[in-house]
Amino acid sequence: MNLKELCVMAWRNMFRNKRRTFLTAFSVAFGVLLAVTFTASGDYSYTNLINTSANMGFGHLAIEPLGFNAYPTLAKRLAKGEARRQSVLGVDGVAAAYGRIVGQAIFATGSKSIGGQFVALDPAVESPEHNVFLEAIEQGSLFGPDDSRGVVIGVKMAEKLKLHIGKKLVYTVTDKDGEMVSGISQVIGIFRIGEDSVDSSVVLLPISRMRSILNYNQDEVSLVSIFIDDQRKADAMVSKIRAVAADGEAEVLTWKETQAELAGLIAIDRASNYLLQFLVGLLIAAGIFNTLLMSVLERRREFGMMMAVGMSPGRIVLLVITESFWLGLGGLIFGIIITTPWFIYMQEVGINFSSQIGDDYSAGGVLVDPVLKFRLFKESALAILAGVFSLTMLAGIYPAIKAGRVPPVESLKNF
């Protein structure tokens, strides 16, 4: 019996017990549905969190002075900021780059003061696409390139300090020499991120103004924030960026290092996701194993007769393995059919959980989108198909071996 005949026989054997075959194929298909649900929701949520975190200041990657990430102080600064930014923009895969100054400050009015963080940026090059604060401005606007006295604050800070558009805000920082210096600006914009800890502590200032106050040179920044087309390629981009824009005084870090808390939360959640999928896969594999083993036990006489007329045990094993192959392939096709409508709906519409978690739920200081949607990367889809199919094939190994060990004479005597 050649391989083609063996495949045909295995295919026909699938329909000898149609009900059992259908239920097994359905279990495989259900496994595909669950795997896509877990993986696609994770791909969407993780990407959304990472991109939002990057847009809050540090980017997917950042060029920083040595030691700045561990001990961020305004005394540590990066020279040739604009030159580095321009060099980075020439790297394939980089979507944008911005020089920024970030640091701690005390913000005050005549009656009250609070601590917070400022982000000094260049309005001439900044884009709302890569800056969540610009996108969230609900009153007023961002300061212009020629406006060195404007400031944009969060809505919660405005409430705490009783500020509104046109009011003055005093900020005090420590300059590069360790001296306390102050500046005063006029509130020209108010943003609302939705996360109270951010809305009450972050302030946007003109980078030209902060360079003057901090006694920085005109090309000095705290960091260069880099945004790439695909956040998954951040690790691979480090060496490319280091080659063109870093030297002995600077280091290139990914979002996993600049946003370590968020990276840890994602790693834990992803591990839990994988564990859950593995357990579901084991349950599905157990069902397939049971189906194939029962099929083998019911056909002991048949296998004995086949070996008695000359079929080798190896061919018997290959026959059962081929049946497992058809079962897995049919289950995958069935799974794709029932999963596609669900995936399209979740990709386009999603499920809104705002009534359960609210509109201001955050993780690692990053606002979480209450609308759950699907996004499935190509490698994730291939991993799901390969994983489910492999489990199906593995589940068929023991029943196949048992079928190949059926004693021909004894099986005929017993039946």
HELIX and SHEET records of a PDB file:
HELIX    1   1 LEU A    3  ASN A   13  1                                  11    
HELIX    2   2 LYS A   18  SER A   53  1                                  36    
HELIX    3   3 ALA A   54  PHE A   58  3                                   5    
HELIX    4   4 GLY A   81  LEU A   89  1                                   9    
HELIX    5   5 PRO A  128  HIS A  130  5                                   3    
HELIX    6   6 VAL A  132  GLU A  135  1                                   4    
HELIX    7   7 VAL A  155  LEU A  161  1                                   7    
HELIX    8   8 ASP A  196  ASP A  199  1                                   4    
HELIX    9   9 ILE A  207  LEU A  214  1                                   8    
HELIX   10  10 GLN A  231  LYS A  233  5                                   3    
HELIX   11  11 ALA A  234  ALA A  245  1                                  12    
HELIX   12  12 TRP A  255  THR A  258  1                                   4    
HELIX   13  13 ALA A  260  GLU A  298  1                                  39    
HELIX   14  14 ARG A  300  ALA A  308  1                                   9    
HELIX   15  15 PRO A  313  GLU A  348  1                                  36    
HELIX   16  16 SER A  354  ILE A  357  1                                   4    
HELIX   17  17 LYS A  378  ALA A  395  1                                  18    
HELIX   18  18 ILE A  397  GLY A  404  1                                   8    
HELIX   19  19 PRO A  408  ASN A  414  1                                   7    
SHEET    1   A 9 ILE A 137  GLY A 140  0                                        
SHEET    2   A 9 MET A 180  PHE A 191 -1                                        
SHEET    3   A 9 GLY A 150  GLY A 154  1                                        
SHEET    4   A 9 VAL A 202  PRO A 206 -1                                        
SHEET    5   A 9 SER A 113  LEU A 121  1                                        
SHEET    6   A 9 VAL A  94  ALA A 108 -1                                        
SHEET    7   A 9 LEU A 223  ILE A 228 -1                                        
SHEET    8   A 9 LEU A  61  PRO A  65 -1                                        
SHEET    9   A 9 ALA A 250  THR A 254 -1                                        
SHEET    1   B 7 ILE A 137  GLY A 140  0                                        
SHEET    2   B 7 MET A 180  PHE A 191 -1                                        
SHEET    3   B 7 GLY A 150  GLY A 154  1                                        
SHEET    4   B 7 VAL A 202  PRO A 206 -1                                        
SHEET    5   B 7 SER A 113  LEU A 121  1                                        
SHEET    6   B 7 VAL A  94  ALA A 108 -1                                        
SHEET    7   B 7 LYS A 168  THR A 174 -1                                        
SHEET    1   C 2 ILE A 351  ASN A 352  0                                        
SHEET    2   C 2 VAL A 371  LEU A 372 -1                                        
SHEET    1   D 2 SER A 362  ALA A 363  0                                        
SHEET    2   D 2 VAL A 366  LEU A 367 -1                                        
END                                                                             
